[in-house]
Amino acid sequence: MFSGFYAWQIEPFWLEFVKHKMTIKNLPDHLAGKTLMQISDVHVGNQFDYNFIIDSFQKAQRFNPDFVVYTGDYVNYENHKQYEQLEEVFKHAVTGNLGTIGILGNHDYGLDWAEQDVADEITSVLQSSGIEVLSNEQRHISGLNFIGLDDYWALNFSPEYVLKNHNPEKANIVLCHNPDVCDLDVWSGYQGWILSGHTHGGQCKPPFLDPPILPVKNKRYNSGVIDLFDGRTLYINRALGHLWQLRFNVKPEITIFELEAD
Ligand SMILES: [Fe+2]
């Protein structure tokens, strides 16, 4: 199933565009060969020069993606200053020809992941940048059905209803910031892809060793394609931004999936 995937490097020192095939059940014929781009963990704030994100967005837009999904952690939240910074960066947001969807991550909920007003502000910046934010909701766009879960560690984690009501006859994709959610009993038999972020691939990975800094319970959930052996396939994007400047052997990533019928 994954024999066709490969990766290449555009920027030798930084951004890597990683390309994978994405096989989807019930994919309408007109979507075969279309692209879905995943961007995750942008972390706009004071920890690093966010012109890197703007540059990356400009490069990404040149791929002319059909769908773009953002899987959370838009800011490294310290105070209200991040709203303006986010606005400045997301003026350049990458958008899809057919649709652009986002979900929130823990950092989008401010201090202790517990500030609803921060999440509301961030949501409104995203919406005005052309990104439709889903919170335990599904949205059908041009033949793809996006199921967007809210963040596991934050205030509005409540995936049961939307998963219970998903239609397995549709071409579904789940967006879920924190991959640990895969191990919870909330999936109602869902089969298909789950796109996550949150781990930053461990961010600082000594060569040949497992990543030492992984903010997940399940240490298998590091990065890349992970077969969950029950009809679900997890993909963990290594993040575009950083939480601190040090990033060793884990390059920032933007993923480009090419859709194909099962
Ligand atoms: Fe996160």
Boltz pocket constraint, residues with backbone or C-beta under 6 A from the ligand:
constraints:
  - pocket:
      binder: B
      contacts: [[A, 73], [A, 105], [A, 106], [A, 107], [A, 177], [A, 197], [A, 198], [A, 199]]
      max_distance: 6.0
